[in-house]
């Protein structure tokens, strides 16, 4: 699905040859973000449930659907400090940027984009997906768990971290 979404984002960014419509450019930004999101959701489900004919489809779909935008963004913000390798950190950084751009594109009526800027965001998205895919399986699996699970930052967990 991610490749199709990237292709759609590019098509939207290039829809009007002379003067692109803001609606096309904004939808291109949003679609690029969803390519990243779905690439991550699929990787999480594949790594934690498996692939092929023997996997449980309901379990796979449940893991896929468990990924939450806000939890994933917060986890991605902290990826570098958790010791993930560079290719995962690169994916995570792009995820955060693209999610912020998607919010701007979808919800800020004053936001304006130019075609070149949107195409760079799409290129960055494609590279981030390649970066994630190039990471070792064990690191990707740890990252999948990291982005799927909600982190509680209560007094008990803070005191535990301080006593480590």
N, C-alpha and C positions, 0 to 999 in steps of 0.2 A: 504494500500500500504506500510506503514512503516514497518509492520511485515515482508512482503515479501522482502523488501529491506534489513532489518537486516539479514534475512536468507541468502540472496544472498551474503552479505558482509562476513558472516561467512564461507559460502561455498568457496568463493574466498580465504579467509585467510588460509583455510585448504586444498586447491586444490592439492598441491603437498606434500605428506606426509613427504618426507625426506628433501627436500630443496625447499622451496617455491620460486616461480618466483616473481621478483620485480613487474612485471606487474599485477599479481594477488593481491599482497599485496596493491599496490597503488590503484587498482580498488576497493579493499575492503574498504580502507579509504574513497575514494570518495563516494562509495555507502552508507556507514554509515552516512556520512554527509547528503546525499539526503534523507535518512530515517528521520532524524531530520527536515530537511526543509519541507518535505511533511507532517509530523505530525503537524508542526506549521501551514502550509497553510490550512490543513483540519480543524484544530481547529478554526482558524480565520473564515473560511467560515461557519462552523457549528454554531458558536456562533453569528455571525453577520447576517446570512441569515436564518439559521434554518436547521433542519434535517427532514427526512421523506418525505412522498408523497406530502405534501402540499407546500414544499419549491419550490421556483422558481429555476429551474436548471440553466438557463442562469445567474441569479444573483449570485448563489452559485459559479459557475465556474469563474465568473468575480472576485469575492472576492478572491477565491483560487489563481487565476493567478496574482492578484495585489501584492502579496508578492514579494519584491525585495531582492535579496541577500545582497547587500550593505546596504540598509536602515535597513533591519532586523539585520544585524551584528552591525551596529552603535547603534541601539536601544537596542540591547542586552547588549552592552558594558555599557550602561547607566542605565540598569534596577535596579541595586542595589541602585543607588543614587536617583531613583524615588520612592522608598518605596515599591516596589513589595515584596511579601512574599518570604521566603527562597526557597520554591520549584520552584518558577518561576525564581528566581535569579540563582539557580542551573542549570535549563534548559538553561537560557541565557548564563551563563558562558561556558557551554559545547558547545552550538551553536557556540560561538566565536572561541573556541579552534578547534572544528571540521572543521569549515570553513577555518581556517588558515592551518590546516593539509590537507584539500582537495586541496587547492591552491598549497601547497608544493608537494603533491602527483601527481597532474595533470600537473604542470608547471615547476617544478624544476628537470631537468634531472639528477642532482647529488644526489637527495634525495634517501635515502635507508631506508627500514623498516625491522624489524624482526617480525616474526609471533606473538610473545607474545605481542609486542607493539600494533599491529593492533587489536588483540583480546581485549586488554584493552580498546582501543578507541571504539570498537563496544559495549563492556559492558557498558561503560560510556554513549554512545548514547542511549542504551536501558533504562538505569536508568533515563536519562534526560527526555525521553518520558513519563516514569511513573511519574516523578516529575511534569511535566506539567499537566498531566491528574489528578493528586491528588490535584491540587490547586482548591480553590473555584471558582465556575463559574464566579462570579462577578470580581474576580482578573484576571481570564483568559480572560474575555471579555475586560477589561481595557488593558491588555497586547496585545491583538489582535489589538486594535486600535493603541496602541503605536508602534507596529512593522510595521503596514501597512502604516502609514502616514509619509511622508517625513518631517523632521524638518528643518525649515529655521533658520539659525543662522546669521541674518543680524543685522545691528546696532540698528534698532527699537526694535527687540525682546530682544537684549542684554540690552538696556536701560530699557525696561519694567521689566526684571528680576531684575535689580539692584534697581528699585524703589519699588519692592514688599515689 
